[in-house]
Amino acid sequence: MTILTTRAALNAVLRSELKRHRETVFLGETTRDGGAAGVGIGLYEQFGPDQVIETPVSENGFFGAALGLALAGFRPIVECYSADFLLVVANEIINDFPKWRQQQARPGALPITVRGCMGANRGLGPEHSQCMESYLHHAPGLTVVVPGSPADAAGLLRAAIQSPEPTVFLEHRRLYDVVGEVPEDEDFVLPLGKGYVVRRGRDVTVVAWAWMRQEAELAATTLEAEGISIEIIDPRTISPMDFDLIKSSVQRTGILVVAEEAPLTGSVGAEILARVMESSRDGKYRATRVAMPNAIHPYSSTMEREILPDAKAICDAVRELTRSTQSKPVIAHNAAVN
Amino acid sequence: MESTLADSRDDLSLRTHAHPISAQELIKTYHLMLLSRRFDERCTQLLRQGKLVPHYHSGVGQEALMVAPVIPLKRADQMIYTHRGYAHLLAKGISLKEIALDMFMKVGGTNCGLGGVMHVSRPDLGVPGREGVFGGRFGIAAGLALAAKLRKTSDVVVCFYGEAAGSRGILYEALNMAVLWSLPLILVAENNGWSFTSRTEWLYPQGRMSRVWRGFDIPVDVVDGNDVDAIFSSMTAAIDRARSGKGPSIIEGLTYRLDPHIWYDDGLYQPKEEIARWRERDPLVLAAARLRAMGRRDGELDAIGERVQAEIEDVFRAVNEARDARWQDVQGLVVR
């Protein structure tokens, strides 16, 4: 084990995987200077222009090129400068990558890794702050990964790069400078599609990923002092989602809170609640969601903080559900749910 | 009176015939063009009988521009084709039987009812597949070309496209990358006068799909898209350039869609006189005349015609005998 920031952990994985296969290539904007958020610092110097390819700001063009490279047997890692821009390439990542092999009935590897930094980080505004997983989890065949700690970021990124499936790997901006223990082993991988019990608990199941996992851990400490024990599950991948792990936890606790940073409507949490409720034998589960209101991220970081879900919102949701049988979603600032 | 492609053919700038097509290549081209034509005619006949011909897009009138650019390619060269006409695929070595089984959603084709004729693929023949949204192809083609360059092979990528795909911004992005990185990419614009019910000149300046790309300082050739010789020589020059690392080229072929756009289209918006004018320049008639000029006798051409007829009968017999694809045939493949 070594102590690393998430940024450094990701950088080390990119290095080891570019070294592992010469036909692993890293494409993106400003990659000669480390790319988005500096995650790729030093890669160009080490691997050169045949493996680290700086592209114009032409996402459709170079995401399409990633597919062409994968079809030719390469293993492209393609970086989106801000995950919000994945909407620019929705055609490539939703219509092309996951459908390609299916519509041609050709099983086999299509190892494309899409990386992008996402999430609110104090006032970057409506197009550089969104959590993107809820836009993507509806797409059949697309793997969506959302690490919530430095070690998870390392093990999951390596798994994503080595996976034969087209995979979107979403890095929350606020995690980049979070420090944690990371295995130094260059073969360290965590399984995709498997959730992780971050903290065992008795009373309430809290599902949280990416930055919200950190908020959930803060909430757990507060709630413990009040005599409420929460079990935190980080699904690690949004798609495929480890519903079994969540269901078995809720079977014990009977209460579910899903905490996510994205807006409430059509959220990943909605799908998790639906699946868990469908699995209830007696209809007695209580469940709710913590999410952002259906609003844009304001440029004012003061205003943004008012609407971002956090540990306090998780505590509120947990307290409410442990007291009452009525479930209603908790969103900050009493914003209207629509 | 509005000018149409049929009227304005004054700005064709044909390349000198650096690589004239050989008699053998011309016979092969003619055979595949005729096979494509007869298949389309049979599909149209089935439609008139009220039968289903799923996603059929007739390539009648465009056969020269589909086949001639593919004839000089090697097996490892990659080809991205369009949804219109099936002759690109035939020319790259895919059998008409496979194409037809895909079209009629049978087992035994390349995709077992999942992609139909819109997504025929044979990666082993340099046909990795087709995207269905128009435009995405340019990025994919650039990526395939980048792969060839990174591996230092001399393989090239040929990307056919029509008016719809060529209107999307990704063409600019892919072309910029292709020029920037000197990628072995050849774009073949199929200017057939119409984009469904829109005339090409309503969509592109002066009705030319390639005019705006002249600014890229790469070869941008406008050729007679019904003239096998003109296409072949332009294409071989572009292939030489790509194989020698000099980068991309664009070839725009001027041709004409003689049939309606799609199975449910009556094509009544296409003036009869315009169609009649282009029928006089039917690429098959021109190719046959060229073969005769090279000394081939009518009997030889008739023999090709008979062979094609037999192939068509075999293919439709196979389609009739084949089983419909069902979900259970592919379930393990597509659900997780």
Interface residues (C-beta under 8 A of the other chain):
Chain A: E23 V25 D50 I53 T55 P56 S58 N60 G61 F62 F63 G64 A65 A66 L67 G68 L69 A70 L71 A72 G73 F74 P76 N91 E92 N95 D96 W100 Q102 Q103 Q104 A105 R106 P107 G141 P240
Chain B: Q78 T110 N111 C112 L114 G115 M118 H119 S121 P123 P128 G129 E131 G132 V133 G135 G136 R137 F138 G139 I140 A141 A142 G143 L144 A145 L146 A147 A148 L150 R151 G169 I170 E173 A174 N176 M177 L180 V330 L333 V334 R336
